[in-house]
């Protein structure tokens, strides 16, 4: 029997992807942080984090987190560095 692979949706591109390929984040006190295993979380795919579709990403995150665009871009940069440079 095949092992069950959880599929989750990226909030930006709405693609359904294997959970292991997604970055799990959450919004806490007006900040986007790595999921702390408490509260509501959301997923972003690496393509969206690393992309030219930045407008879309920012809009999705704004809808989700209700924080300003500059903060979002700053946090996206921080996560990108962590994810892509170890
Ligand atoms: Zn995506």
PDB file of the backbone (N, CA, C, O) and the ligand in Angstrom, with CONECT records:
HET     ZN  A 101       1
ATOM      1  N   UNK A   1       0.849  -1.205   0.000  1.00  0.00           N
ATOM      2  CA  UNK A   1       0.000   0.000   0.000  1.00  0.00           C
ATOM      3  C   UNK A   1       0.882   1.253   0.000  1.00  0.00           C
ATOM      4  O   UNK A   1       1.870   1.323   0.732  1.00  0.00           O
ATOM      5  N   UNK A   2       0.531   2.208  -0.800  1.00  0.00           N
ATOM      6  CA  UNK A   2       1.320   3.439  -0.876  1.00  0.00           C
ATOM      7  C   UNK A   2       1.205   4.247   0.407  1.00  0.00           C
ATOM      8  O   UNK A   2       0.148   4.309   1.035  1.00  0.00           O
ATOM      9  N   UNK A   3       2.293   4.849   0.768  1.00  0.00           N
ATOM     10  CA  UNK A   3       2.298   5.673   1.969  1.00  0.00           C
ATOM     11  C   UNK A   3       1.517   6.955   1.684  1.00  0.00           C
ATOM     12  O   UNK A   3       1.643   7.559   0.619  1.00  0.00           O
ATOM     13  N   UNK A   4       0.729   7.338   2.642  1.00  0.00           N
ATOM     14  CA  UNK A   4      -0.059   8.543   2.456  1.00  0.00           C
ATOM     15  C   UNK A   4       0.823   9.785   2.546  1.00  0.00           C
ATOM     16  O   UNK A   4       1.556   9.977   3.517  1.00  0.00           O
ATOM     17  N   UNK A   5       0.737  10.618   1.522  1.00  0.00           N
ATOM     18  CA  UNK A   5       1.504  11.856   1.525  1.00  0.00           C
ATOM     19  C   UNK A   5       0.557  13.022   1.719  1.00  0.00           C
ATOM     20  O   UNK A   5      -0.358  13.215   0.918  1.00  0.00           O
ATOM     21  N   UNK A   6       0.760  13.797   2.760  1.00  0.00           N
ATOM     22  CA  UNK A   6      -0.145  14.931   2.955  1.00  0.00           C
ATOM     23  C   UNK A   6       0.046  15.980   1.861  1.00  0.00           C
ATOM     24  O   UNK A   6       1.170  16.330   1.502  1.00  0.00           O
ATOM     25  N   UNK A   7      -1.059  16.461   1.351  1.00  0.00           N
ATOM     26  CA  UNK A   7      -1.036  17.500   0.321  1.00  0.00           C
ATOM     27  C   UNK A   7      -1.603  18.780   0.924  1.00  0.00           C
ATOM     28  O   UNK A   7      -2.655  18.766   1.562  1.00  0.00           O
ATOM     29  N   UNK A   8      -0.915  19.848   0.721  1.00  0.00           N
ATOM     30  CA  UNK A   8      -1.386  21.125   1.250  1.00  0.00           C
ATOM     31  C   UNK A   8      -1.388  22.178   0.149  1.00  0.00           C
ATOM     32  O   UNK A   8      -0.765  22.003  -0.898  1.00  0.00           O
ATOM     33  N   UNK A   9      -2.093  23.265   0.401  1.00  0.00           N
ATOM     34  CA  UNK A   9      -2.208  24.298  -0.609  1.00  0.00           C
ATOM     35  C   UNK A   9      -1.343  25.501  -0.266  1.00  0.00           C
ATOM     36  O   UNK A   9      -1.337  25.978   0.869  1.00  0.00           O
ATOM     37  N   UNK A  10      -0.621  25.979  -1.259  1.00  0.00           N
ATOM     38  CA  UNK A  10       0.147  27.208  -1.098  1.00  0.00           C
ATOM     39  C   UNK A  10      -0.845  28.372  -1.150  1.00  0.00           C
ATOM     40  O   UNK A  10      -1.664  28.447  -2.065  1.00  0.00           O
ATOM     41  N   UNK A  11      -0.774  29.274  -0.178  1.00  0.00           N
ATOM     42  CA  UNK A  11      -1.773  30.347  -0.137  1.00  0.00           C
ATOM     43  C   UNK A  11      -1.573  31.380  -1.240  1.00  0.00           C
ATOM     44  O   UNK A  11      -2.474  32.175  -1.510  1.00  0.00           O
ATOM     45  N   UNK A  12      -0.424  31.379  -1.870  1.00  0.00           N
ATOM     46  CA  UNK A  12      -0.186  32.365  -2.914  1.00  0.00           C
ATOM     47  C   UNK A  12      -0.607  31.867  -4.300  1.00  0.00           C
ATOM     48  O   UNK A  12      -1.409  32.518  -4.969  1.00  0.00           O
ATOM     49  N   UNK A  13      -0.084  30.737  -4.731  1.00  0.00           N
ATOM     50  CA  UNK A  13      -0.404  30.252  -6.080  1.00  0.00           C
ATOM     51  C   UNK A  13      -1.566  29.267  -6.074  1.00  0.00           C
ATOM     52  O   UNK A  13      -2.072  28.894  -7.133  1.00  0.00           O
ATOM     53  N   UNK A  14      -1.991  28.845  -4.881  1.00  0.00           N
ATOM     54  CA  UNK A  14      -3.116  27.917  -4.711  1.00  0.00           C
ATOM     55  C   UNK A  14      -2.852  26.532  -5.304  1.00  0.00           C
ATOM     56  O   UNK A  14      -3.772  25.753  -5.553  1.00  0.00           O
ATOM     57  N   UNK A  15      -1.572  26.256  -5.520  1.00  0.00           N
ATOM     58  CA  UNK A  15      -1.215  24.928  -5.997  1.00  0.00           C
ATOM     59  C   UNK A  15      -1.291  23.942  -4.844  1.00  0.00           C
ATOM     60  O   UNK A  15      -0.980  24.282  -3.702  1.00  0.00           O
ATOM     61  N   UNK A  16      -1.701  22.738  -5.145  1.00  0.00           N
ATOM     62  CA  UNK A  16      -1.699  21.693  -4.130  1.00  0.00           C
ATOM     63  C   UNK A  16      -0.435  20.868  -4.284  1.00  0.00           C
ATOM     64  O   UNK A  16      -0.188  20.257  -5.324  1.00  0.00           O
ATOM     65  N   UNK A  17       0.350  20.867  -3.232  1.00  0.00           N
ATOM     66  CA  UNK A  17       1.691  20.290  -3.287  1.00  0.00           C
ATOM     67  C   UNK A  17       1.914  19.423  -2.054  1.00  0.00           C
ATOM     68  O   UNK A  17       1.271  19.598  -1.019  1.00  0.00           O
ATOM     69  N   UNK A  18       2.837  18.491  -2.197  1.00  0.00           N
ATOM     70  CA  UNK A  18       3.221  17.671  -1.044  1.00  0.00           C
ATOM     71  C   UNK A  18       3.690  18.566   0.096  1.00  0.00           C
ATOM     72  O   UNK A  18       4.432  19.526  -0.113  1.00  0.00           O
ATOM     73  N   UNK A  19       3.255  18.241   1.279  1.00  0.00           N
ATOM     74  CA  UNK A  19       3.575  19.067   2.442  1.00  0.00           C
ATOM     75  C   UNK A  19       5.088  19.266   2.622  1.00  0.00           C
ATOM     76  O   UNK A  19       5.542  20.320   3.067  1.00  0.00           O
ATOM     77  N   UNK A  20       5.845  18.234   2.269  1.00  0.00           N
ATOM     78  CA  UNK A  20       7.295  18.309   2.457  1.00  0.00           C
ATOM     79  C   UNK A  20       7.955  19.345   1.542  1.00  0.00           C
ATOM     80  O   UNK A  20       9.086  19.768   1.785  1.00  0.00           O
ATOM     81  N   UNK A  21       7.243  19.745   0.499  1.00  0.00           N
ATOM     82  CA  UNK A  21       7.788  20.730  -0.434  1.00  0.00           C
ATOM     83  C   UNK A  21       7.377  22.153  -0.090  1.00  0.00           C
ATOM     84  O   UNK A  21       7.756  23.106  -0.772  1.00  0.00           O
ATOM     85  N   UNK A  22       6.604  22.282   0.967  1.00  0.00           N
ATOM     86  CA  UNK A  22       6.090  23.596   1.330  1.00  0.00           C
ATOM     87  C   UNK A  22       6.762  24.133   2.587  1.00  0.00           C
ATOM     88  O   UNK A  22       7.301  23.376   3.394  1.00  0.00           O
ATOM     89  N   UNK A  23       6.719  25.436   2.733  1.00  0.00           N
ATOM     90  CA  UNK A  23       7.246  26.073   3.922  1.00  0.00           C
ATOM     91  C   UNK A  23       6.046  26.407   4.808  1.00  0.00           C
ATOM     92  O   UNK A  23       5.107  27.069   4.365  1.00  0.00           O
ATOM     93  N   UNK A  24       6.080  25.959   6.029  1.00  0.00           N
ATOM     94  CA  UNK A  24       4.963  26.217   6.925  1.00  0.00           C
ATOM     95  C   UNK A  24       5.276  27.426   7.806  1.00  0.00           C
ATOM     96  O   UNK A  24       6.264  27.447   8.540  1.00  0.00           O
ATOM     97  N   UNK A  25       4.417  28.414   7.714  1.00  0.00           N
ATOM     98  CA  UNK A  25       4.630  29.655   8.450  1.00  0.00           C
ATOM     99  C   UNK A  25       3.375  30.012   9.222  1.00  0.00           C
ATOM    100  O   UNK A  25       2.319  29.407   9.034  1.00  0.00           O
ATOM    101  N   UNK A  26       3.503  30.995  10.086  1.00  0.00           N
ATOM    102  CA  UNK A  26       2.315  31.489  10.741  1.00  0.00           C
ATOM    103  C   UNK A  26       2.464  32.985  11.006  1.00  0.00           C
ATOM    104  O   UNK A  26       3.561  33.544  10.971  1.00  0.00           O
ATOM    105  N   UNK A  27       1.343  33.596  11.265  1.00  0.00           N
ATOM    106  CA  UNK A  27       1.335  35.008  11.536  1.00  0.00           C
ATOM    107  C   UNK A  27       1.073  35.189  13.023  1.00  0.00           C
ATOM    108  O   UNK A  27       0.058  34.742  13.557  1.00  0.00           O
ATOM    109  N   UNK A  28       2.013  35.856  13.672  1.00  0.00           N
ATOM    110  CA  UNK A  28       1.868  36.039  15.102  1.00  0.00           C
ATOM    111  C   UNK A  28       2.266  37.454  15.480  1.00  0.00           C
ATOM    112  O   UNK A  28       3.366  37.902  15.157  1.00  0.00           O
ATOM    113  N   UNK A  29       1.389  38.144  16.154  1.00  0.00           N
ATOM    114  CA  UNK A  29       1.644  39.520  16.586  1.00  0.00           C
ATOM    115  C   UNK A  29       2.205  40.391  15.459  1.00  0.00           C
ATOM    116  O   UNK A  29       3.168  41.135  15.647  1.00  0.00           O
ATOM    117  N   UNK A  30       1.587  40.279  14.297  1.00  0.00           N
ATOM    118  CA  UNK A  30       1.995  41.115  13.173  1.00  0.00           C
ATOM    119  C   UNK A  30       3.317  40.732  12.541  1.00  0.00           C
ATOM    120  O   UNK A  30       3.934  41.534  11.839  1.00  0.00           O
ATOM    121  N   UNK A  31       3.746  39.527  12.787  1.00  0.00           N
ATOM    122  CA  UNK A  31       4.991  39.060  12.188  1.00  0.00           C
ATOM    123  C   UNK A  31       4.786  37.711  11.541  1.00  0.00           C
ATOM    124  O   UNK A  31       3.993  36.893  12.008  1.00  0.00           O
ATOM    125  N   UNK A  32       5.512  37.489  10.458  1.00  0.00           N
ATOM    126  CA  UNK A  32       5.471  36.170   9.833  1.00  0.00           C
ATOM    127  C   UNK A  32       6.641  35.372  10.384  1.00  0.00           C
ATOM    128  O   UNK A  32       7.802  35.754  10.232  1.00  0.00           O
ATOM    129  N   UNK A  33       6.322  34.279  11.014  1.00  0.00           N
ATOM    130  CA  UNK A  33       7.367  33.462  11.629  1.00  0.00           C
ATOM    131  C   UNK A  33       7.217  32.007  11.185  1.00  0.00           C
ATOM    132  O   UNK A  33       6.203  31.625  10.600  1.00  0.00           O
ATOM    133  N   UNK A  34       8.227  31.217  11.468  1.00  0.00           N
ATOM    134  CA  UNK A  34       8.140  29.789  11.236  1.00  0.00           C
ATOM    135  C   UNK A  34       7.086  29.214  12.163  1.00  0.00           C
ATOM    136  O   UNK A  34       6.952  29.657  13.304  1.00  0.00           O
ATOM    137  N   UNK A  35       6.351  28.251  11.693  1.00  0.00           N
ATOM    138  CA  UNK A  35       5.281  27.687  12.497  1.00  0.00           C
ATOM    139  C   UNK A  35       5.808  27.151  13.823  1.00  0.00           C
ATOM    140  O   UNK A  35       6.762  26.375  13.870  1.00  0.00           O
ATOM    141  N   UNK A  36       5.153  27.591  14.901  1.00  0.00           N
ATOM    142  CA  UNK A  36       5.621  27.227  16.242  1.00  0.00           C
ATOM    143  C   UNK A  36       4.804  26.081  16.842  1.00  0.00           C
ATOM    144  O   UNK A  36       4.891  25.801  18.038  1.00  0.00           O
ATOM    145  N   UNK A  37       4.008  25.425  15.993  1.00  0.00           N
ATOM    146  CA  UNK A  37       3.155  24.313  16.439  1.00  0.00           C
ATOM    147  C   UNK A  37       2.035  24.771  17.354  1.00  0.00           C
ATOM    148  O   UNK A  37       1.444  23.972  18.081  1.00  0.00           O
ATOM    149  N   UNK A  38       1.752  26.054  17.310  1.00  0.00           N
ATOM    150  CA  UNK A  38       0.619  26.600  18.053  1.00  0.00           C
ATOM    151  C   UNK A  38      -0.100  27.572  17.140  1.00  0.00           C
ATOM    152  O   UNK A  38       0.525  28.382  16.456  1.00  0.00           O
ATOM    153  N   UNK A  39      -1.408  27.484  17.136  1.00  0.00           N
ATOM    154  CA  UNK A  39      -2.192  28.455  16.378  1.00  0.00           C
ATOM    155  C   UNK A  39      -2.324  28.117  14.910  1.00  0.00           C
ATOM    156  O   UNK A  39      -2.010  27.010  14.472  1.00  0.00           O
ATOM    157  N   UNK A  40      -2.798  29.099  14.160  1.00  0.00           N
ATOM    158  CA  UNK A  40      -3.122  28.926  12.759  1.00  0.00           C
ATOM    159  C   UNK A  40      -1.863  29.051  11.912  1.00  0.00           C
ATOM    160  O   UNK A  40      -1.038  29.937  12.133  1.00  0.00           O
ATOM    161  N   UNK A  41      -1.727  28.177  10.965  1.00  0.00           N
ATOM    162  CA  UNK A  41      -0.552  28.247  10.105  1.00  0.00           C
ATOM    163  C   UNK A  41      -0.988  28.293   8.651  1.00  0.00           C
ATOM    164  O   UNK A  41      -2.157  28.081   8.330  1.00  0.00           O
ATOM    165  N   UNK A  42      -0.034  28.571   7.780  1.00  0.00           N
ATOM    166  CA  UNK A  42      -0.308  28.536   6.348  1.00  0.00           C
ATOM    167  C   UNK A  42       0.946  28.054   5.631  1.00  0.00           C
ATOM    168  O   UNK A  42       2.039  28.011   6.196  1.00  0.00           O
ATOM    169  N   UNK A  43       0.751  27.698   4.379  1.00  0.00           N
ATOM    170  CA  UNK A  43       1.868  27.149   3.613  1.00  0.00           C
ATOM    171  C   UNK A  43       2.208  28.023   2.429  1.00  0.00           C
ATOM    172  O   UNK A  43       1.341  28.641   1.811  1.00  0.00           O
ATOM    173  N   UNK A  44       3.487  28.057   2.132  1.00  0.00           N
ATOM    174  CA  UNK A  44       3.959  28.718   0.917  1.00  0.00           C
ATOM    175  C   UNK A  44       4.906  27.765   0.210  1.00  0.00           C
ATOM    176  O   UNK A  44       5.694  27.073   0.854  1.00  0.00           O
ATOM    177  N   UNK A  45       4.829  27.729  -1.111  1.00  0.00           N
ATOM    178  CA  UNK A  45       5.763  26.878  -1.824  1.00  0.00           C
ATOM    179  C   UNK A  45       7.053  27.650  -2.080  1.00  0.00           C
ATOM    180  O   UNK A  45       7.078  28.880  -2.036  1.00  0.00           O
ATOM    181  N   UNK A  46       8.113  26.911  -2.346  1.00  0.00           N
ATOM    182  CA  UNK A  46       9.409  27.550  -2.551  1.00  0.00           C
ATOM    183  C   UNK A  46       9.390  28.437  -3.790  1.00  0.00           C
ATOM    184  O   UNK A  46      10.060  29.468  -3.836  1.00  0.00           O
ATOM    185  N   UNK A  47       8.628  28.033  -4.782  1.00  0.00           N
ATOM    186  CA  UNK A  47       8.529  28.843  -5.997  1.00  0.00           C
ATOM    187  C   UNK A  47       7.973  30.225  -5.690  1.00  0.00           C
ATOM    188  O   UNK A  47       8.462  31.234  -6.199  1.00  0.00           O
ATOM    189  N   UNK A  48       6.952  30.256  -4.859  1.00  0.00           N
ATOM    190  CA  UNK A  48       6.343  31.541  -4.530  1.00  0.00           C
ATOM    191  C   UNK A  48       7.284  32.402  -3.697  1.00  0.00           C
ATOM    192  O   UNK A  48       7.358  33.616  -3.884  1.00  0.00           O
ATOM    193  N   UNK A  49       7.988  31.773  -2.794  1.00  0.00           N
ATOM    194  CA  UNK A  49       8.928  32.531  -1.964  1.00  0.00           C
ATOM    195  C   UNK A  49      10.073  33.085  -2.793  1.00  0.00           C
ATOM    196  O   UNK A  49      10.664  34.113  -2.462  1.00  0.00           O
ATOM    197  N   UNK A  50      10.371  32.392  -3.865  1.00  0.00           N
ATOM    198  CA  UNK A  50      11.574  32.710  -4.621  1.00  0.00           C
ATOM    199  C   UNK A  50      11.259  33.342  -5.968  1.00  0.00           C
ATOM    200  O   UNK A  50      12.000  33.158  -6.934  1.00  0.00           O
ATOM    201  N   UNK A  51      10.160  34.088  -6.032  1.00  0.00           N
ATOM    202  CA  UNK A  51       9.656  34.295  -7.380  1.00  0.00           C
ATOM    203  C   UNK A  51       9.521  35.710  -7.856  1.00  0.00           C
ATOM    204  O   UNK A  51       9.811  36.684  -7.161  1.00  0.00           O
ATOM    205  N   UNK A  52       9.071  35.765  -9.063  1.00  0.00           N
ATOM    206  CA  UNK A  52       8.764  37.026  -9.708  1.00  0.00           C
ATOM    207  C   UNK A  52       7.309  37.383  -9.419  1.00  0.00           C
ATOM    208  O   UNK A  52       6.877  38.512  -9.652  1.00  0.00           O
ATOM    209  N   UNK A  53       6.562  36.410  -8.911  1.00  0.00           N
ATOM    210  CA  UNK A  53       5.151  36.660  -8.614  1.00  0.00           C
ATOM    211  C   UNK A  53       5.018  37.341  -7.258  1.00  0.00           C
ATOM    212  O   UNK A  53       4.075  37.080  -6.512  1.00  0.00           O
ATOM    213  N   UNK A  54       5.951  38.198  -6.951  1.00  0.00           N
ATOM    214  CA  UNK A  54       5.999  38.793  -5.633  1.00  0.00           C
ATOM    215  C   UNK A  54       4.714  39.546  -5.257  1.00  0.00           C
ATOM    216  O   UNK A  54       4.260  39.481  -4.114  1.00  0.00           O
ATOM    217  N   UNK A  55       4.145  40.248  -6.214  1.00  0.00           N
ATOM    218  CA  UNK A  55       2.903  40.989  -5.958  1.00  0.00           C
ATOM    219  C   UNK A  55       1.821  40.078  -5.398  1.00  0.00           C
ATOM    220  O   UNK A  55       1.117  40.408  -4.444  1.00  0.00           O
ATOM    221  N   UNK A  56       1.723  38.924  -6.032  1.00  0.00           N
ATOM    222  CA  UNK A  56       0.703  37.964  -5.640  1.00  0.00           C
ATOM    223  C   UNK A  56       0.966  37.450  -4.228  1.00  0.00           C
ATOM    224  O   UNK A  56       0.058  37.318  -3.407  1.00  0.00           O
ATOM    225  N   UNK A  57       2.228  37.170  -3.982  1.00  0.00           N
ATOM    226  CA  UNK A  57       2.638  36.683  -2.675  1.00  0.00           C
ATOM    227  C   UNK A  57       2.311  37.718  -1.596  1.00  0.00           C
ATOM    228  O   UNK A  57       1.745  37.391  -0.553  1.00  0.00           O
ATOM    229  N   UNK A  58       2.678  38.971  -1.870  1.00  0.00           N
ATOM    230  CA  UNK A  58       2.433  40.037  -0.901  1.00  0.00           C
ATOM    231  C   UNK A  58       0.936  40.178  -0.637  1.00  0.00           C
ATOM    232  O   UNK A  58       0.509  40.323   0.508  1.00  0.00           O
ATOM    233  N   UNK A  59       0.151  40.134  -1.701  1.00  0.00           N
ATOM    234  CA  UNK A  59      -1.303  40.260  -1.535  1.00  0.00           C
ATOM    235  C   UNK A  59      -1.874  39.138  -0.690  1.00  0.00           C
ATOM    236  O   UNK A  59      -2.708  39.367   0.186  1.00  0.00           O
ATOM    237  N   UNK A  60      -1.418  37.919  -0.959  1.00  0.00           N
ATOM    238  CA  UNK A  60      -1.916  36.775  -0.197  1.00  0.00           C
ATOM    239  C   UNK A  60      -1.543  36.912   1.270  1.00  0.00           C
ATOM    240  O   UNK A  60      -2.353  36.645   2.157  1.00  0.00           O
ATOM    241  N   UNK A  61      -0.305  37.331   1.515  1.00  0.00           N
ATOM    242  CA  UNK A  61       0.149  37.462   2.891  1.00  0.00           C
ATOM    243  C   UNK A  61      -0.551  38.609   3.602  1.00  0.00           C
ATOM    244  O   UNK A  61      -0.815  38.541   4.802  1.00  0.00           O
ATOM    245  N   UNK A  62      -0.848  39.663   2.852  1.00  0.00           N
ATOM    246  CA  UNK A  62      -1.562  40.791   3.450  1.00  0.00           C
ATOM    247  C   UNK A  62      -2.959  40.385   3.879  1.00  0.00           C
ATOM    248  O   UNK A  62      -3.438  40.770   4.945  1.00  0.00           O
ATOM    249  N   UNK A  63      -3.598  39.604   3.033  1.00  0.00           N
ATOM    250  CA  UNK A  63      -4.932  39.129   3.346  1.00  0.00           C
ATOM    251  C   UNK A  63      -4.881  38.261   4.609  1.00  0.00           C
ATOM    252  O   UNK A  63      -5.789  38.270   5.440  1.00  0.00           O
ATOM    253  N   UNK A  64      -3.795  37.524   4.712  1.00  0.00           N
ATOM    254  CA  UNK A  64      -3.671  36.574   5.796  1.00  0.00           C
ATOM    255  C   UNK A  64      -3.219  37.223   7.093  1.00  0.00           C
ATOM    256  O   UNK A  64      -3.728  36.895   8.166  1.00  0.00           O
ATOM    257  N   UNK A  65      -2.286  38.121   7.001  1.00  0.00           N
ATOM    258  CA  UNK A  65      -1.626  38.655   8.197  1.00  0.00           C
ATOM    259  C   UNK A  65      -1.994  40.081   8.552  1.00  0.00           C
ATOM    260  O   UNK A  65      -1.727  40.527   9.668  1.00  0.00           O
ATOM    261  N   UNK A  66      -2.600  40.800   7.628  1.00  0.00           N
ATOM    262  CA  UNK A  66      -2.976  42.184   7.898  1.00  0.00           C
ATOM    263  C   UNK A  66      -1.797  43.040   8.355  1.00  0.00           C
ATOM    264  O   UNK A  66      -1.907  43.802   9.315  1.00  0.00           O
ATOM    265  N   UNK A  67      -0.693  42.907   7.671  1.00  0.00           N
ATOM    266  CA  UNK A  67       0.441  43.774   7.954  1.00  0.00           C
ATOM    267  C   UNK A  67       0.868  44.471   6.673  1.00  0.00           C
ATOM    268  O   UNK A  67       0.471  44.074   5.578  1.00  0.00           O
ATOM    269  N   UNK A  68       1.676  45.508   6.816  1.00  0.00           N
ATOM    270  CA  UNK A  68       1.980  46.309   5.632  1.00  0.00           C
ATOM    271  C   UNK A  68       2.981  45.638   4.699  1.00  0.00           C
ATOM    272  O   UNK A  68       3.712  44.722   5.076  1.00  0.00           O
ATOM    273  N   UNK A  69       2.980  46.131   3.479  1.00  0.00           N
ATOM    274  CA  UNK A  69       3.752  45.525   2.405  1.00  0.00           C
ATOM    275  C   UNK A  69       5.247  45.472   2.722  1.00  0.00           C
ATOM    276  O   UNK A  69       5.908  44.468   2.455  1.00  0.00           O
ATOM    277  N   UNK A  70       5.778  46.560   3.295  1.00  0.00           N
ATOM    278  CA  UNK A  70       7.209  46.595   3.587  1.00  0.00           C
ATOM    279  C   UNK A  70       7.614  45.515   4.587  1.00  0.00           C
ATOM    280  O   UNK A  70       8.645  44.861   4.430  1.00  0.00           O
ATOM    281  N   UNK A  71       6.788  45.341   5.611  1.00  0.00           N
ATOM    282  CA  UNK A  71       7.087  44.295   6.592  1.00  0.00           C
ATOM    283  C   UNK A  71       7.057  42.928   5.933  1.00  0.00           C
ATOM    284  O   UNK A  71       7.891  42.068   6.219  1.00  0.00           O
ATOM    285  N   UNK A  72       6.104  42.741   5.063  1.00  0.00           N
ATOM    286  CA  UNK A  72       5.994  41.451   4.379  1.00  0.00           C
ATOM    287  C   UNK A  72       7.240  41.190   3.541  1.00  0.00           C
ATOM    288  O   UNK A  72       7.824  40.108   3.605  1.00  0.00           O
ATOM    289  N   UNK A  73       7.640  42.172   2.765  1.00  0.00           N
ATOM    290  CA  UNK A  73       8.805  41.983   1.902  1.00  0.00           C
ATOM    291  C   UNK A  73      10.056  41.696   2.719  1.00  0.00           C
ATOM    292  O   UNK A  73      10.888  40.872   2.339  1.00  0.00           O
ATOM    293  N   UNK A  74      10.177  42.385   3.844  1.00  0.00           N
ATOM    294  CA  UNK A  74      11.328  42.179   4.711  1.00  0.00           C
ATOM    295  C   UNK A  74      11.336  40.748   5.250  1.00  0.00           C
ATOM    296  O   UNK A  74      12.373  40.085   5.273  1.00  0.00           O
ATOM    297  N   UNK A  75      10.179  40.292   5.678  1.00  0.00           N
ATOM    298  CA  UNK A  75      10.108  38.953   6.248  1.00  0.00           C
ATOM    299  C   UNK A  75      10.289  37.880   5.190  1.00  0.00           C
ATOM    300  O   UNK A  75      10.884  36.833   5.447  1.00  0.00           O
ATOM    301  N   UNK A  76       9.767  38.148   3.994  1.00  0.00           N
ATOM    302  CA  UNK A  76       9.952  37.198   2.899  1.00  0.00           C
ATOM    303  C   UNK A  76      11.448  37.055   2.612  1.00  0.00           C
ATOM    304  O   UNK A  76      11.942  35.945   2.413  1.00  0.00           O
ATOM    305  N   UNK A  77      12.153  38.162   2.593  1.00  0.00           N
ATOM    306  CA  UNK A  77      13.606  38.134   2.375  1.00  0.00           C
ATOM    307  C   UNK A  77      14.314  37.282   3.428  1.00  0.00           C
ATOM    308  O   UNK A  77      15.171  36.456   3.114  1.00  0.00           O
ATOM    309  N   UNK A  78      13.929  37.508   4.687  1.00  0.00           N
ATOM    310  CA  UNK A  78      14.542  36.773   5.785  1.00  0.00           C
ATOM    311  C   UNK A  78      14.328  35.271   5.621  1.00  0.00           C
ATOM    312  O   UNK A  78      15.256  34.478   5.775  1.00  0.00           O
ATOM    313  N   UNK A  79      13.089  34.896   5.306  1.00  0.00           N
ATOM    314  CA  UNK A  79      12.792  33.465   5.166  1.00  0.00           C
ATOM    315  C   UNK A  79      13.504  32.880   3.960  1.00  0.00           C
ATOM    316  O   UNK A  79      13.995  31.752   4.004  1.00  0.00           O
ATOM    317  N   UNK A  80      13.559  33.644   2.891  1.00  0.00           N
ATOM    318  CA  UNK A  80      14.233  33.185   1.686  1.00  0.00           C
ATOM    319  C   UNK A  80      15.666  32.843   1.989  1.00  0.00           C
ATOM    320  O   UNK A  80      16.157  31.784   1.600  1.00  0.00           O
ATOM    321  N   UNK A  81      16.349  33.747   2.691  1.00  0.00           N
ATOM    322  CA  UNK A  81      17.750  33.520   3.015  1.00  0.00           C
ATOM    323  C   UNK A  81      17.931  32.241   3.820  1.00  0.00           C
ATOM    324  O   UNK A  81      18.833  31.444   3.559  1.00  0.00           O
ATOM    325  N   UNK A  82      17.055  32.062   4.808  1.00  0.00           N
ATOM    326  CA  UNK A  82      17.146  30.873   5.649  1.00  0.00           C
ATOM    327  C   UNK A  82      16.910  29.611   4.828  1.00  0.00           C
ATOM    328  O   UNK A  82      17.602  28.606   4.990  1.00  0.00           O
ATOM    329  N   UNK A  83      15.928  29.684   3.954  1.00  0.00           N
ATOM    330  CA  UNK A  83      15.520  28.495   3.230  1.00  0.00           C
ATOM    331  C   UNK A  83      16.534  28.141   2.134  1.00  0.00           C
ATOM    332  O   UNK A  83      16.850  26.969   1.933  1.00  0.00           O
ATOM    333  N   UNK A  84      17.027  29.135   1.447  1.00  0.00           N
ATOM    334  CA  UNK A  84      17.871  28.836   0.301  1.00  0.00           C
ATOM    335  C   UNK A  84      19.368  28.811   0.602  1.00  0.00           C
ATOM    336  O   UNK A  84      20.154  28.254  -0.163  1.00  0.00           O
ATOM    337  N   UNK A  85      19.750  29.415   1.715  1.00  0.00           N
ATOM    338  CA  UNK A  85      21.164  29.385   2.063  1.00  0.00           C
ATOM    339  C   UNK A  85      21.436  28.562   3.326  1.00  0.00           C
ATOM    340  O   UNK A  85      22.526  28.623   3.896  1.00  0.00           O
ATOM    341  N   UNK A  86      20.460  27.816   3.741  1.00  0.00           N
ATOM    342  CA  UNK A  86      20.621  26.957   4.908  1.00  0.00           C
ATOM    343  C   UNK A  86      20.391  27.753   6.153  1.00  0.00           C
ATOM    344  O   UNK A  86      20.480  27.212   7.255  1.00  0.00           O
TER     345      UNK A  86
HETATM  346 ZN    ZN A 101       3.013  28.845  -4.375  1.00  0.00          ZN
END
